[in-house]
Amino acid sequence: MKKSWLSLIFPKTHFSSDIIALYSQRLIQGLAIGLLGLFLPIFLYEKLNFSLSAVMLYYFLTWLMYLFLVQPGARLMSKFGLKLSMMLSVPFLALFYLALYFVDVGNAWSFLIMSIIAATVWRMLYWVPYHTEFAEFTDRANRGKQIGFLESITALIGVLAPVLSGFIIAKFGYQSLIVMVIILVVVSMFPLIFTRTVKENYSYGYFETFRRLFTKHRRLLYAYGAEGAENAIGLVIWPLFIYEVLKGNYLDIGAISALIIFATIVLRLLTGKYTDQMPKRRLLNLGTLIYSVGWILKVFVETGYQIFLVSTYHNLAQSVMRTPFDAMTYERMADAGHYVDEMTVFREMSLNLGKALMYLVLLILVGIVSLKSIFWFAAIFSLFMNLI
């Protein structure tokens, strides 16, 4: 297959020009999101003086809104095409960060509601087309190896993000960081120009989508719902816990996070290779078990050094679990043929349902139990990802 000039970025990977361009966009956008991602719940908690319950409410509203709008987003994708839909999503992601730029204690919820709406529209227009194209563009025979390689590149770039974020926040404040993020978000649009135009027609009605998910795809609902619940804890509770342990030192938070990410890169490459050689189900069973243990170990963390040790183990365990899990996810989507976009919608809805329900539970629990005790929930939900 003909390669584009973008293949110079990824020599000897034997990827099509489409997947290279698509993932280049994802890398740039991922870097932008990653610059603030770890610090966003800390931003709400520390800069806006939010209570833990208020932080959970923000995230609950965010994922609840997207849950009910995944299907309309797929319908818009059918109208616009996958490529144009993703390109149209970019301004809304920029608007999300623009709302955060102007938010302060006095006007917090007015701008945060704006950010929720903007983020929801971005997700509506972006995630279903992205996962649909990724499933179509990757090679089935080498999908695990390709995913392992691409995730390693993501991790390599991710090493820079927390260090840079911690430095900028400590020296210049959140607003300077947000400006950099917005610039990267806009730049991320351009690699999409080099992907071919793909059309998919989403065929299920709104209520039919929910009915099929809850009746014909329960196993998928449980697996991805559990993934969403576990992700919810990792997205918000773990960063807030690190913030408390390190006593709000942004540079320390960024440096330790970067070291943890760097320690996982080699294993990501290895697990991608062996995923294509070993039974994916067996590797996934092993991965979810040792990954669940990582959450249990986090319950007993007390110092920055322990954060590094336990998180490094946990990320390595995630590499063993995540690569076969993602490979099986995209195989399921690709095997759906014409219904690849429908399967992608079911996955997104399951993830969002798991996240929304978890944040609702956390909204109730954060004032009653300690942050670290919540990690037991993540350990349990990790095991249910075997149901894929």
HELIX and SHEET records of a PDB file:
HELIX    1   1 TRP A    5  ILE A    9  5                                   5    
HELIX    2   2 SER A   17  GLY A   37  1                                  21    
HELIX    3   3 LEU A   40  ILE A   42  1                                   3    
HELIX    4   4 PHE A   43  LYS A   47  3                                   5    
HELIX    5   5 LEU A   52  PHE A   80  1                                  29    
HELIX    6   6 LEU A   82  PHE A  102  1                                  21    
HELIX    7   7 VAL A  105  ASN A  107  5                                   3    
HELIX    8   8 ALA A  108  PHE A  137  1                                  30    
HELIX    9   9 ARG A  140  ASN A  142  5                                   3    
HELIX   10  10 ARG A  143  PHE A  172  1                                  30    
HELIX   11  11 TYR A  174  VAL A  187  1                                  14    
HELIX   12  12 PHE A  190  PHE A  194  5                                   5    
HELIX   13  13 TYR A  206  THR A  215  1                                  10    
HELIX   14  14 ARG A  218  ALA A  232  1                                  15    
HELIX   15  15 ILE A  233  ILE A  237  3                                   5    
HELIX   16  16 TRP A  238  VAL A  245  1                                   8    
HELIX   17  17 TYR A  250  PHE A  262  1                                  13    
HELIX   18  18 ILE A  265  THR A  275  1                                  11    
HELIX   19  19 LYS A  280  LYS A  298  1                                  19    
HELIX   20  20 GLY A  304  ASP A  335  1                                  32    
HELIX   21  21 GLY A  337  TYR A  339  5                                   3    
HELIX   22  22 VAL A  340  LEU A  365  1                                  26    
HELIX   23  23 LYS A  372  ILE A  374  5                                   3    
HELIX   24  24 PHE A  375  LEU A  383  1                                   9    
HELIX   25  25 PHE A  384  LEU A  387  5                                   4    
END                                                                             
